[in-house]
Amino acid sequence: MAKPFNAITVVGAGAVGSFYGALLARAGYRVTLIGRAAHVAAIQSAGLRLDMAGVVQTAPVQASADLKAVQGADLVLFCVKSTDTDTVAREMAPWLSKDAVVLSLQNGVENASTISRHVPNSVVPAVVYVATAMPAPGLVKHFGRGELVIGALDPMRAPASDVVTMLQALVELFAAAGIAVTCSADVRAELWSKLMVNCAYNALSALGHAHYARIASLTEVRALQRSIVQEVVEVAAAEGVALSLQASLETVDRIAQTMSGQHSSTAQDMARNKPSEIDHLNGFIARRGSELGIPTPINRTLHALVKLVEAGYG
C-alpha cells in the first residue's frame, strides 16, 4: 500500500502522542515529536523508548521543542491538553502545510471544533482508548488497549467523498502500525461516551490515588459513578446526543476490566503537581449543566475538589 501520509508530526507529545508516534515510526513512517524540553532532550540522547508488555524497544523518531517543526507534515497528531488547544492551534496555524490533516487525539468534546477555528486544514476528531504513562522523559509505558474511533467533524451532513477517502487513509495508516481504527457515522456521540468515561474515572482516580480496578471494587464508589454517569447522560441529551444510561454504565464496567491498572491522566497530572484537564471533563459537564438548567451536583463537586487540590500546588 502506498503511504498517503509520509511525514507525521505529533504536537504535544506526552504519553499518548509519544505512544502512537512510536508505533507509527516502528511501522516505517517518518515521525517527529514536538514536546517538552526534557522529553525532547532524552529522545535526542537515547531515542524514544516504548515499554509494551515488559519489552522495551527504541523507536526511530525525531524530536523538537519548537512548534515550527510541524512544517512539512502531511499528518499532525494533535495531543496537547484541552486547556492549551486554543493557544497551540493558533500558534501552529502559520506553520502548517496547506494539505496537512490534523487528527485530534484529545479528551473532551470541543477540541476539534476549537482547532478548526484557527486552521483551514481538515480536522478529524478521534476518540482514544489507551492506557499509557510517561514515567520518565524519553520513556512511554503501555498498560493496555490502543484503539481509535474517528469520524467527520460535521455530524449533521454526510461526509464528502474526499473526506471518506481521507478517513479510510487514516484507517489504513494506523492499521499498518497495528492500531485498530473504526470510522463512526456519529463521532460526536463517541466523543460524549468517552467524556462520560472520563467523568466517571478521572477525578476519582486522582482524588483517591486509585487505579481503575480499585475504584470498581468498592460498592459505594460504583454508586457514585452511577450518579456521575446519570448527570452526563442528561446533559448529553440536552445537547442532542442520545446516550443510553444502561449502555453507559456497562461501558464504565468494561473500562475497569480492560484498563484495570490504569491511573487516570488527571491522577498522573496531580502526582506531578501539574494542572489537569478537569475543566474540560467534570467541569465541562457542570458548566453546560448550569447553562442548560440541568443539576449536576456530583460532577460539580468533583470538579471543585480537584481544583482545590490544584490550588495547593507549591
C-alpha positions as CSV (number, residue, x, y, z in Angstrom):
1,M,0.0,0.0,0.0
2,A,1.3,3.5,-0.9
3,K,1.7,5.7,2.1
4,P,-0.6,8.7,1.7
5,F,0.9,10.2,4.9
6,N,4.7,10.1,4.7
7,A,5.6,12.7,7.3
8,I,3.8,12.7,10.7
9,T,4.3,15.2,13.5
10,V,3.0,14.8,17.0
11,V,2.1,18.2,18.6
12,G,2.0,17.9,22.4
13,A,4.0,14.6,22.6
14,G,3.2,13.3,26.1
15,A,2.3,9.7,26.9
16,V,-0.5,9.3,24.4
17,G,1.2,11.2,21.5
18,S,4.5,9.5,22.1
19,F,2.9,6.1,22.1
20,Y,1.2,6.5,18.8
21,G,4.2,8.2,17.3
22,A,6.4,5.3,18.4
23,L,4.2,2.7,16.8
24,L,4.0,4.7,13.5
25,A,7.7,5.2,13.5
26,R,8.3,1.4,14.0
27,A,6.0,0.8,11.0
28,G,8.4,2.9,8.8
29,Y,6.8,6.3,8.8
30,R,8.8,9.5,9.4
31,V,7.7,10.8,12.8
32,T,8.7,14.0,14.6
33,L,7.6,14.6,18.2
34,I,7.1,18.1,19.5
35,G,7.2,18.1,23.2
36,R,8.6,19.5,26.4
37,A,12.4,20.2,26.6
38,A,13.3,17.3,29.0
39,H,11.4,14.7,26.9
40,V,12.9,16.0,23.7
41,A,16.5,16.0,25.2
42,A,16.0,12.4,26.3
43,I,14.9,11.3,22.9
44,Q,17.7,13.1,21.1
45,S,20.2,11.5,23.5
46,A,18.9,7.9,23.6
47,G,15.8,7.6,21.4
48,L,12.2,7.1,22.4
49,R,11.8,4.0,24.5
50,L,8.5,2.2,24.4
51,D,7.7,-0.3,27.1
52,M,5.0,-2.8,26.0
53,A,4.3,-5.9,28.0
54,G,7.6,-5.6,29.7
55,V,9.6,-5.4,26.5
56,V,11.4,-2.1,25.9
57,Q,12.2,-1.1,22.3
58,T,13.6,2.1,20.9
59,A,11.5,3.9,18.2
60,P,13.3,5.8,15.4
61,V,11.7,9.3,15.9
62,Q,12.9,12.8,15.6
63,A,12.1,15.3,18.4
64,S,11.9,19.1,18.8
65,A,10.7,21.6,21.4
66,D,9.9,24.1,18.6
67,L,6.4,24.2,17.2
68,K,7.8,25.3,13.8
69,A,8.9,21.6,13.4
70,V,5.3,21.0,12.3
71,Q,6.3,22.3,8.9
72,G,6.2,19.7,6.1
73,A,4.0,17.3,8.0
74,D,1.3,15.5,6.0
75,L,-0.5,14.5,9.2
76,V,-0.5,16.2,12.6
77,L,-1.4,14.2,15.7
78,F,-2.7,17.0,17.9
79,C,-2.3,15.8,21.5
80,V,-2.0,18.9,23.7
81,K,-4.0,19.2,26.9
82,S,-7.5,20.6,26.2
83,T,-6.6,23.7,28.2
84,D,-4.0,24.5,25.6
85,T,-5.9,23.7,22.5
86,D,-6.9,27.3,21.5
87,T,-3.4,28.7,22.1
88,V,-1.4,26.0,20.4
89,A,-3.8,25.7,17.4
90,R,-3.4,29.4,16.8
91,E,0.4,29.3,17.1
92,M,0.6,26.2,14.9
93,A,-1.5,27.6,12.1
94,P,1.2,29.6,10.2
95,W,3.5,26.6,10.0
96,L,1.0,24.0,8.7
97,S,1.2,22.7,5.2
98,K,-2.0,23.6,3.3
99,D,-2.9,20.0,2.7
100,A,-1.9,18.6,6.1
101,V,-4.6,16.7,8.1
102,V,-5.0,17.4,11.8
103,L,-6.1,14.5,13.9
104,S,-7.2,15.5,17.4
105,L,-6.3,12.8,19.9
106,Q,-7.6,14.6,23.0
107,N,-10.0,14.3,25.9
108,G,-13.2,16.4,25.8
109,V,-15.8,17.1,23.1
110,E,-14.9,20.6,21.9
111,N,-11.2,20.3,20.7
112,A,-11.6,19.5,17.0
113,S,-14.0,22.4,16.6
114,T,-11.7,24.7,18.5
115,I,-8.8,23.7,16.3
116,S,-10.8,24.2,13.1
117,R,-11.5,27.8,14.1
118,H,-7.8,28.5,13.8
119,V,-6.6,26.4,10.8
120,P,-8.1,26.0,7.3
121,N,-7.0,22.4,7.2
122,S,-9.1,19.2,7.5
123,V,-9.5,18.5,11.3
124,V,-10.6,15.0,12.3
125,P,-11.8,14.2,15.8
126,A,-10.7,11.0,17.4
127,V,-11.8,9.1,20.4
128,V,-8.8,7.4,22.1
129,Y,-8.9,4.3,24.2
130,V,-5.4,3.6,25.5
131,A,-3.8,3.2,28.9
132,T,-0.3,4.8,28.9
133,A,2.0,6.7,31.2
134,M,5.4,8.5,30.9
135,P,7.3,7.5,34.0
136,A,10.4,9.4,32.8
137,P,11.4,11.7,29.9
138,G,12.0,9.6,26.8
139,L,10.1,6.6,28.2
140,V,6.5,5.6,27.4
141,K,4.8,2.7,29.2
142,H,1.8,1.0,27.7
143,F,-0.7,-0.6,30.0
144,G,-3.5,-1.7,27.6
145,R,-5.7,-1.1,24.6
146,G,-4.9,1.5,21.9
147,E,-7.8,1.6,19.5
148,L,-9.2,4.8,18.0
149,V,-12.6,5.9,16.7
150,I,-12.6,8.7,14.1
151,G,-15.3,10.4,12.0
152,A,-16.2,13.6,10.1
153,L,-16.2,16.8,12.1
154,D,-19.7,17.8,11.0
155,P,-22.2,15.2,12.1
156,M,-25.2,17.0,10.5
157,R,-24.3,16.1,6.9
158,A,-22.9,13.1,5.1
159,P,-19.1,13.4,4.5
160,A,-18.0,14.3,1.0
161,S,-16.2,11.6,-1.0
162,D,-12.8,13.3,-0.3
163,V,-13.5,13.1,3.4
164,V,-14.4,9.5,3.2
165,T,-11.2,8.8,1.3
166,M,-9.2,10.7,3.9
167,L,-10.8,8.8,6.8
168,Q,-10.1,5.5,5.1
169,A,-6.4,6.5,4.5
170,L,-6.2,7.1,8.3
171,V,-7.6,3.7,9.0
172,E,-5.0,2.1,6.7
173,L,-2.2,4.2,8.1
174,F,-2.8,3.1,11.7
175,A,-3.5,-0.5,10.6
176,A,0.0,-0.6,9.2
177,A,1.2,0.2,12.7
178,G,-1.0,-2.5,14.3
179,I,-3.5,0.1,15.6
180,A,-7.2,-0.6,15.2
181,V,-9.2,2.4,13.9
182,T,-13.0,2.5,13.5
183,C,-14.8,5.1,11.4
184,S,-18.1,6.2,13.1
185,A,-21.0,7.9,11.4
186,D,-21.6,9.8,14.6
187,V,-18.2,10.5,16.2
188,R,-19.8,13.2,18.3
189,A,-21.7,10.6,20.2
190,E,-18.5,8.6,20.6
191,L,-16.8,11.7,22.0
192,W,-19.5,12.1,24.5
193,S,-19.3,8.5,25.5
194,K,-15.6,8.9,26.2
195,L,-16.3,12.1,28.1
196,M,-18.7,10.1,30.2
197,V,-16.0,7.5,31.0
198,N,-13.5,10.3,31.8
199,C,-16.0,11.9,34.2
200,A,-16.7,8.6,35.9
201,Y,-13.0,7.8,36.5
202,N,-10.6,10.7,36.2
203,A,-11.3,12.7,39.3
204,L,-12.0,9.7,41.4
205,S,-8.7,8.1,40.4
206,A,-6.9,11.4,41.2
207,L,-8.5,12.1,44.5
208,G,-8.3,8.5,45.7
209,H,-4.9,7.8,44.3
210,A,-6.5,4.7,42.9
211,H,-6.3,2.6,39.7
212,Y,-9.5,1.7,37.9
213,A,-9.9,-1.8,39.3
214,R,-9.8,-0.5,42.9
215,I,-12.5,2.1,42.0
216,A,-14.7,-0.6,40.5
217,S,-14.2,-2.8,43.6
218,L,-16.0,-0.5,46.0
219,T,-19.8,-0.6,46.1
220,E,-20.0,2.9,47.4
221,V,-17.8,4.3,44.7
222,R,-19.7,2.4,42.0
223,A,-22.9,4.0,43.2
224,L,-21.2,7.4,43.0
225,Q,-20.1,6.6,39.4
226,R,-23.8,5.8,38.5
227,S,-24.8,9.3,39.6
228,I,-21.9,10.8,37.7
229,V,-22.9,9.0,34.5
230,Q,-26.6,9.9,35.0
231,E,-25.7,13.6,35.0
232,V,-23.6,13.2,31.9
233,V,-26.3,11.4,30.1
234,E,-28.8,14.1,30.9
235,V,-26.5,16.9,29.8
236,A,-25.7,15.0,26.6
237,A,-29.4,14.6,25.8
238,A,-29.9,18.3,26.2
239,E,-27.1,18.7,23.7
240,G,-28.8,16.5,21.2
241,V,-26.7,13.4,21.9
242,A,-28.5,10.3,23.0
243,L,-26.5,8.1,25.4
244,S,-28.2,5.1,26.9
245,L,-27.8,5.1,30.7
246,Q,-27.5,1.3,30.8
247,A,-25.1,1.0,27.9
248,S,-23.0,3.8,29.5
249,L,-22.8,2.0,32.8
250,E,-21.8,-1.2,31.1
251,T,-19.0,0.8,29.3
252,V,-17.8,2.1,32.7
253,D,-17.7,-1.5,33.9
254,R,-15.7,-2.7,30.9
255,I,-13.1,0.1,31.3
256,A,-12.3,-1.2,34.8
257,Q,-11.6,-4.6,33.3
258,T,-9.6,-3.5,30.2
259,M,-7.7,-0.8,31.9
260,S,-7.6,-2.3,35.4
261,G,-4.2,-1.0,36.4
262,Q,-4.6,2.5,34.9
263,H,-4.4,5.7,36.9
264,S,-6.2,8.5,35.1
265,S,-4.5,11.3,33.3
266,T,-5.8,13.6,36.0
267,A,-4.2,11.4,38.6
268,Q,-0.9,11.5,36.7
269,D,-1.1,15.3,36.4
270,M,-1.9,15.7,40.1
271,A,1.0,13.4,41.0
272,R,3.4,15.8,39.2
273,N,1.7,19.0,40.6
274,K,0.6,19.8,37.0
275,P,-2.7,21.5,36.0
276,S,-5.2,18.9,34.8
277,E,-7.9,18.9,32.1
278,I,-10.7,18.8,34.8
279,D,-12.3,22.0,33.5
280,H,-13.0,20.1,30.2
281,L,-14.2,16.9,32.0
282,N,-16.4,17.1,35.1
283,G,-16.0,20.9,34.9
284,F,-17.5,21.0,31.4
285,I,-20.5,18.9,32.5
286,A,-21.0,21.3,35.5
287,R,-20.8,24.4,33.2
288,R,-23.0,23.0,30.5
289,G,-25.5,21.7,33.0
290,S,-25.7,25.1,34.6
291,E,-26.2,26.8,31.2
292,L,-28.9,24.2,30.2
293,G,-30.7,24.2,33.6
294,I,-29.7,20.6,34.5
295,P,-28.5,19.9,38.0
296,T,-25.0,18.3,38.1
297,P,-24.1,18.3,41.8
298,I,-21.7,15.3,41.7
299,N,-19.7,16.4,38.7
300,R,-19.7,19.9,40.2
301,T,-18.3,18.6,43.5
302,L,-15.6,16.5,41.9
303,H,-14.6,19.5,39.7
304,A,-14.3,21.7,42.8
305,L,-12.3,19.1,44.8
306,V,-9.7,18.7,42.0
307,K,-9.4,22.5,41.7
308,L,-8.9,22.7,45.4
309,V,-6.0,20.2,45.2
310,E,-4.5,22.1,42.2
311,A,-4.7,25.4,44.1
312,G,-2.5,23.9,46.8
313,Y,0.4,23.1,44.5
314,G,3.7,24.5,45.7
